[in-house]
Amino acid sequence: MAYVVSTSSVTAPKASGLSVLFANAAERFRQYRVYRATYNELNQLSDRELADLGLSRSMIRRLAIEASREA
């Protein structure tokens, strides 16, 4: 006995070049704002507070980058 399953999907038409450019720019700016906010907040903590969190000052930049990519 054989079964055939057929599915189809409808995709939205591709956006024009300028709208993609602006969407990418807006996304990059949003990521930058998250990066700066995270970086500034962590940078304001003392070394003792960072140590309590299990962090060192050298990790701040990497953590801010990861936060901006996840947001």
GULOFI-809784 format. One record per residue (C-alpha): residue number from 1; residue in one letter; chain; y, z, x. Coordinates in nm, 2 decimals. Layout:
<rs>
i NUM	aa A	ch A	y Y	z Z	x X;
...
</rs>
This chain:
<rs>
i 1	aa M	ch A	y 0.00	z 0.00	x 0.00;
i 2	aa A	ch A	y 0.34	z -0.09	x 0.14;
i 3	aa Y	ch A	y 0.68	z 0.03	x 0.05;
i 4	aa V	ch A	y 1.01	z -0.14	x 0.13;
i 5	aa V	ch A	y 1.34	z 0.05	x 0.13;
i 6	aa S	ch A	y 1.66	z -0.15	x 0.15;
i 7	aa T	ch A	y 1.99	z 0.01	x 0.20;
i 8	aa S	ch A	y 2.33	z -0.14	x 0.23;
i 9	aa S	ch A	y 2.66	z 0.01	x 0.32;
i 10	aa V	ch A	y 3.02	z -0.09	x 0.27;
i 11	aa T	ch A	y 3.25	z -0.05	x 0.56;
i 12	aa A	ch A	y 3.63	z -0.05	x 0.55;
i 13	aa P	ch A	y 3.80	z -0.34	x 0.70;
i 14	aa K	ch A	y 3.92	z -0.30	x 1.06;
i 15	aa A	ch A	y 4.28	z -0.17	x 1.09;
i 16	aa S	ch A	y 4.54	z -0.38	x 1.25;
i 17	aa G	ch A	y 4.63	z -0.34	x 1.61;
i 18	aa L	ch A	y 4.95	z -0.14	x 1.56;
i 19	aa S	ch A	y 4.80	z 0.10	x 1.31;
i 20	aa V	ch A	y 4.52	z 0.17	x 1.56;
i 21	aa L	ch A	y 4.78	z 0.22	x 1.84;
i 22	aa F	ch A	y 4.98	z 0.47	x 1.63;
i 23	aa A	ch A	y 4.67	z 0.65	x 1.52;
i 24	aa N	ch A	y 4.55	z 0.69	x 1.88;
i 25	aa A	ch A	y 4.89	z 0.80	x 1.99;
i 26	aa A	ch A	y 4.91	z 1.06	x 1.71;
i 27	aa E	ch A	y 4.56	z 1.19	x 1.80;
i 28	aa R	ch A	y 4.65	z 1.22	x 2.17;
i 29	aa F	ch A	y 4.97	z 1.41	x 2.08;
i 30	aa R	ch A	y 4.78	z 1.64	x 1.86;
i 31	aa Q	ch A	y 4.53	z 1.71	x 2.14;
i 32	aa Y	ch A	y 4.82	z 1.77	x 2.38;
i 33	aa R	ch A	y 4.97	z 2.03	x 2.15;
i 34	aa V	ch A	y 4.64	z 2.21	x 2.12;
i 35	aa Y	ch A	y 4.61	z 2.19	x 2.50;
i 36	aa R	ch A	y 4.96	z 2.33	x 2.56;
i 37	aa A	ch A	y 4.92	z 2.61	x 2.31;
i 38	aa T	ch A	y 4.58	z 2.72	x 2.45;
i 39	aa Y	ch A	y 4.70	z 2.70	x 2.81;
i 40	aa N	ch A	y 5.02	z 2.89	x 2.74;
i 41	aa E	ch A	y 4.84	z 3.17	x 2.55;
i 42	aa L	ch A	y 4.58	z 3.22	x 2.81;
i 43	aa N	ch A	y 4.83	z 3.20	x 3.09;
i 44	aa Q	ch A	y 5.03	z 3.48	x 2.94;
i 45	aa L	ch A	y 4.73	z 3.72	x 2.96;
i 46	aa S	ch A	y 4.71	z 3.95	x 3.26;
i 47	aa D	ch A	y 4.43	z 3.92	x 3.51;
i 48	aa R	ch A	y 4.28	z 4.24	x 3.36;
i 49	aa E	ch A	y 4.29	z 4.10	x 3.01;
i 50	aa L	ch A	y 4.13	z 3.78	x 3.13;
i 51	aa A	ch A	y 3.86	z 3.98	x 3.31;
i 52	aa D	ch A	y 3.79	z 4.17	x 2.99;
i 53	aa L	ch A	y 3.72	z 3.83	x 2.83;
i 54	aa G	ch A	y 3.50	z 3.72	x 3.11;
i 55	aa L	ch A	y 3.75	z 3.46	x 3.24;
i 56	aa S	ch A	y 3.93	z 3.40	x 3.56;
i 57	aa R	ch A	y 4.27	z 3.24	x 3.60;
i 58	aa S	ch A	y 4.11	z 2.93	x 3.75;
i 59	aa M	ch A	y 3.93	z 2.87	x 3.43;
i 60	aa I	ch A	y 4.24	z 2.84	x 3.21;
i 61	aa R	ch A	y 4.30	z 2.47	x 3.26;
i 62	aa R	ch A	y 3.94	z 2.37	x 3.18;
i 63	aa L	ch A	y 3.92	z 2.59	x 2.88;
i 64	aa A	ch A	y 4.24	z 2.44	x 2.74;
i 65	aa I	ch A	y 4.10	z 2.09	x 2.79;
i 66	aa E	ch A	y 3.78	z 2.18	x 2.61;
i 67	aa A	ch A	y 3.98	z 2.33	x 2.33;
i 68	aa S	ch A	y 4.19	z 2.02	x 2.29;
i 69	aa R	ch A	y 3.88	z 1.79	x 2.27;
i 70	aa E	ch A	y 3.71	z 2.01	x 2.02;
i 71	aa A	ch A	y 4.00	z 2.05	x 1.79;
</rs>
